[in-house]
């Protein structure tokens, strides 16, 4: 008996084609639901620029554009503090632990120097008592 070789063309029949772990139908369903959650002007832009949910390549392009819009919405809702924390996290990803420790030490020295200057300029020498009684 000869073993049957798996033809690369027949491979797709045994396992469905996926994108980001979505099959074609799941991707279409995700796109349909997610597109309805977009802002009206963004939905109109997708329609004008021919982003369709039919065809594998078109569905993937629509999926990626919807993900971009959702990421943009998330960034718009972020506070400035959270954006700085996210930037710091991303920056730390590209530094060695030694570089991170050195930066934190230098930052602590600068912050302490600024705190000392503030204390010199605005001494807290007097205490004020306020009597709210009758």
C-alpha positions, 0 to 999 in steps of 0.5 A: 500500500502506498501512503497518500500524499497530502496535496497543498491544494487539498489541505484547505479542505481538511482545515478551514482557512483562518485569520486571527483564529476566525473562520470566514463566517466568524470573521464576517459575523464579527465585522457585521457586529463591530461595524454597527458599533462604529460612529456613523461618519466612520461607517460612511467612510467605510462604505464610500471607500468600498470596505465590504464584508464579502470575499476573504481579502475584503473581509480581512481588510474590513476587520483590520480597519475596524480594529484600527477605529476601535483602537483610535476610540480607545486612545481618545477615551484615555486620560493623559496619565494613562497615555503616559503610563502606556508610553512608559510601558512601551519604552521599558519594553526596549530597555534592559533592566540595568537601563531601567534601574539607572533611569529610575535612580536618575529620575529620583535624584531629579525629583528630590532636587525639585522637591527641595527647591519647592520647599525652599521657595515655599516654606511651611513655617506657619500653621493656621487654625480656623475656628468654625465654632460659634 
